[in-house]
Amino acid sequence: MRRAWLVVGRQQTSLSFRLDRRVPVWLLGLAGAALVASVLSVGVGEYPISSLDVIRAVLGLETGNPDHSFIVRTLRLPRVLVALGIGAALAVSGVIMQGLTRNPLASPELTGVTAGASLAAVVLLVATPAASVVALPWAALLGAVIAAGLVYLLSWRGDDSPLRLILVGIGLTSIIGALTTVMVTFGEIDDVARALVWLTGSVYGTSWEGLRALVPWMAVFLPAALILARHLDVLHLGEDVARGLGSRVELQRGLLLLTAAALVAATVTVAGTVGFVGLIAPHIARRLVGPSHEGVLPTAALTGSLIVVLADLLGRTLFAPVEIPCGVVTAVIGAPFFMYLLYRNRNN
Amino acid sequence: MGEICTERLTLAYDERAVVAGLDIVIPTGRVTALVGPNGCGKSTLLRGLARLLKPRGGSAYLDGRSIWRMPTRELARQLGILPQAPVAPEGLTVRDLVAQGRYPYHGWLNRWSEADEEAVARALDITGMVDLAHRPVDALSGGQRQRAWIAMALAQETKVLLLDEPTTYLDMHHQLEVLHLLRRLNREEGRTVVLVVHNLNHAARYSDHVVALSDGKVVAAGTPQEVVTSEVLREVFGVEAHILSDPDTGVPLCIPYALCENSNVRAPSMDSFAAPHTGHIHV
């Protein structure tokens, strides 16, 4: 019989897991596409650089033009790397939220988690301008966790009503949005200007510093999501089934929610609200490799990276020299997709 | 092994006690049917036995150990529960669903072994799902879907299998199919099976032990012959019924024909006896 799964580490190894057969192929394909998109993205701009020269400059090879190294390595590369990173983080966060709530509409921005993280960050920027930049992700995490807790308390009735969660999430997002506006209104003009950069959802002008803020969070929480994947799989079958299979439901749900919130908080810290990536990428990934999370998580992560890099590339080239923030581009693509999901959900 | 009993078990939702101070022993290696009218506490009791519902008082025991004192994983290797009408995620294949039954055997890094592979193959084989293994669960018929979920519970390889209304929402053919499967699991593999079932004739035909509950209390418990009697039907369901003997097997068959006068059973519904239910009252 042809094996249905790819099994890694079958015997006498300490690590073993199974994957859908489609996973490796799609991971390679998506990684290749993301790489190509990244190289193109670095090459495009007021000062175009050929793809070959981009690769040479990244690898530190001589390109014959002394400006290339500076433009590529200092100005453009961090921006693309951050775009890759937040795409992956948002997608993984979306996968976790959709799996936990068994709700195809759940995603960081529709449940108010992104808004919570933004509000907390703005409060820190405006109320205590002296606070260190290092504190920002932690404030954002606190905001994200509080928002996630609130939406959970307000919408959970023991059943899986997809629309209730979204209604509560949208309500919460509005309230938090209003509070954010209040903060911005009363803040000092300089602090507000800094805060507003946040809220746009852009990777514009991201430096290595931004990347350094993002990397530790991703290094901890992306592997955490993979380790928690098998718990997410059983929680995805419903609470009773999960308990029957021996899942410690409250603990695992808490860890997964914390992971999702931390990843959102990290992206908000670096790039503000980039919407709909966490909604779309999980759907694409499940379509590609089926619903088992050990396959969906990495596939969605690469899909999210690809989406954000392409959104940023489009935003810079469509109306050049005017730049559209990548968050606007993802919203333009994501909003109709959301409508489609709502429509399909209504017909179920 | 695999003996289940309760001691002064009290189960409640919010303030209302559904099961109060219940002592019950489930015979090991047998098929036990829990029967009773809607809201009598039979599903609640099953949830209490499977640790899905925390008791207000007393406890349920597996082989003499309180199930609340056992590590969740260890309990899940000994006792499986199939809740009522579970819903599989969109696009999940039968094989992937059945593989989830191996969850209690996995650790942080060891997530798949030869034993897992064999358990899944066996579960698919027993339930006759081999040919459907690659199909998404949500694309199957009701009976096939129920068999897929039972296969998941089988892959868990537990001595005890609890099922909450496994025949609900199925047509007559698929009801029998599921009941035959459960009896085979008991006869051929010696598993203890406990199921909540609405159809008394199914309970009589496919179980060794019947527990009739009313208002959270055991009214009668014993062989089908001892429990399925006109007295018990009157007291538990508030109906008058003829009790016949099945010409093939000798097990009792009941034919309800009238509602009791002054019955204290709230709005007993006749379809409890014949057709699968829709719109259950969960109390």
Interface residues (C-beta under 8 A of the other chain):
Chain A: A4 W5 V7 V8 G9 R10 Q11 S14 L15 S16 F17 R18 D20 R102 P104 D160 I227 R230 D233 V234 H236 L237 G238 D240 V241 R243 G244 L245 G246 S247 R248 R286 G290 P291 S292 E294
Chain B: R47 A50 R51 L52 T72 R73 E74 L75 A76 R77 G80 I81 L82 P83 P86 V87 A88 P89 E90 G91 L92 T93 R95 D96 L97 A99 Q100 G101 Y103 P104 H106 W108 L109 N110 R111 W112 S113 E114 E117 A133 H134 A153 Q156
